[in-house]
Amino acid sequence: MNRKSIFYTLMIELLTGGTATTLALVLAFKTFSQTSQASPIPSPSTQFPQAVPGMGGMMGQPDQHFTVMMIPHHEGAIAMADLALQRSQHPEILTLAQFIKDSQTREIEKMRTW
C-alpha cells in the first residue's frame, strides 16, 4: 500500500467514523515505515498459510488466490465508499468515494467472469 492510498483510506475512515480501522492502518503504516530496508521481508507464500488457516493450499494457485482474496477486499472498499457518500460533507471525499465505488464495482464484475 503506497502513501497516497494510505492517506485516502485514512481520510475516508476518519470522516466516516471508522476509528478502529483507522487506528489499525496507522499502526500498520507506522510499523511498515519503521522497518529497515535491510531486513528480510518474508515471502507471502511462506507466511500466508500460518496467517490464515485453511488457505495455505491455495498458495499454489496464485491467480485463483488473487481473485478470491481481492473480491472481498474490493467489497470492503465499496462499503467504505458508501459510508463516505452518506456521511461526508467534503466534495473531494465525495468525488473520491464515488470513483472508488464505480471502479471497484467494475473490477469485481471483471474478476467474477474469470
N, C-alpha and C positions, 0 to 999 in steps of 0.2 A: 504494500500500500504506500503510495507516494505522499509527500507532504500536502500537496494540493487536495487530494481526495480525503485525507485525514481531516484537513481543515473544514472542507464542506460537510463531511459527516458530523464532525463536532458541532458545527453551526446548526445543522438541522436538528441534532439531538438536543442541543441547548434550547433552541426555540420551541421544540415540541415537548419538552419536559422529560426527555429520556436521561435522567440523571445517572442511573446505574450503568447504562450503556456508555454514556459519555465518560464516566469515571474509568470504566474498563478500557476504553480506547486511549484515554490519556495515559494510563498506567502502561498499556502495551506500547504506545509510542515512546514513552519515556524509557522503557526497558530497551526497545529497539534502538533508540538514539544513543544509549549508553554502551551498547555492545561494541566491543572493539572490532575493527575491521580485520585484525589478525586472528581473531578467534574463529575456530571452525564452525561452520553452520551445518547443523545436522541435515542429512538428506531426508526429504519428506517421505521417501519410500521406507526409510528405517524408523521414522518417528511416528508416522500416522497409525500403524496398527496398534501401538500402545496407547495412543491418544484417544482413539475411537474404537472400542471393542466391537468385533464383528465385521469391521470394514476392511480389515487387512487383506483379504483375498482379492479385493477389487484393485489393489495397487498394481497388479499385473496387467490391468486393462486401463491405461491412463485416459483414453478417450472417454470410456464409459464413466470412469470415476469423475472426470472433469464435469461432464454434463449432469450426472446425478447430484453432485455437490453444488454446482452453480445454480441450478434451478431454485432450490430453496433460498440460496443466498440472494438471488435476484428478487424472489418473492418478498423477502425481508426488506429489501431496498424499496420496493413498491409500497409496502405497508408504511414505512417511514416517510416516504414521499406523500402518501395520502394524509398522514398526520400533519405534515408541514403545510399541505394545501388547505387543510381545515383550520389550522391554528395560527399560522404565521401572518404577520401584517406587513412584512418586508417584501417589496416587489422582487428583489434579487432572489430571495429564498423561494418565493412562489414560482418564479421562472425556472430556477434550478430544479425544484421538486417536480414540476410538470415535465421537464426534459428527462429527468431520471425515470419517472413513471412511464413515459412513452417509449424510451429507448430500452428499458429493462423488459417491458412487456413484449416488444418485438423480439428481443433476444431470447426470451423464454419460448415464444412461439417457434422460433427457428430451432432451438435446441430440442424441442419436443418432436420435431419432424425427423431428426437423425436416427 
